Amino acid sequence: MSPIPQRSIVAFVLAAACSLPAAADVTLRQKVSMAGMMSMQGESVTYIKGHKMRIESNMGKHSTVMLMDVDAKKTIILEGKKAEAFDMSAMMAQQALISDASIEFELKPTGKKREVAGATCEEHQLDMVVHAKAADDNPMGNMDIRMNGPGCSVKGAPGFDEYLAFYDHAVKVGYFFADPRAAQANPGRERAMTVMTRKMAETGMPYWSSFKVSIEGDGPMAAMMAKMAGMTLESTVTEVSTAPLADDLFQVPAGVKVKNN
């Protein structure tokens, strides 16, 4: 498997599993697992302060830190002692113009409840199709990404009001929460994922989900990723905190060289 397709798969998975940000000072820990063609387990920790976010993702051998500043239109990817900074202005402008018609979304209550991280969450069934159109100069082709399965949300969870407001703002300005290196190839997919998370937030703060993922399409990427049929992506919140966060948590550590893109 070449580096670009693998990056795209992992970027999509982490976006789906770990995009649980809010706008107040909030810390969210999750266990994440993926079973199927690529089987991995790990943890994601999301820190939020105002319109800034830090996501630490550890999935199998893939460990990254993403620093995001919506108002500054900047995303920084940290990997070890290296960092890449991305000016998101052009991509955000492109995202804001993408029609939300690229996503088919249905979320129905099942009437079931779960106890997760000391909170009672209400279960919903998700059925979603993301129509991901590739850029004109991208040879990977178009894809339909399907996700379905149960998810559980907590109404009135710590930081929920800020959580919902943050996603309203992000959707409006075109910001997204995936690796910019993968998003450049398929901006429609990232727009759809951001809108999906915003719509799911209407049911409460997502605490648990178990989604099956399958992919169809007309290009070599879709053919390869079609093998993911039946893959299951599960995430579980283990801890939520609203304790104040230090500003330097959202900055590049001293001594790390930053490459600007």
Buried (B, 14 or more C-beta within 10 A) or exposed (E): EEEEBEBBBBBBBBBBBBBBBBBBBBBBBBBBBBBBBBEBEBBBBBBBBBBBBBBBBBBEEBEBBBBBBBEEBBBBBBEEEEBBBBBBEEBBEBBEEBEBEBBEBEBEEEEEEBEBBEBEBBBBBBEBBBBBBBEEEBEBBBBBBBBBBBBBBBEEBBBBEBBBBBBEBBBEBBBBBBBBBBBBBBBBBBBBBBBBBBBBBEBBBBBBBBBBBBBBBEBEBBBBBBEBBEBBBBBBBBEBBBEEBEEEEBBBEEEBEEEEE
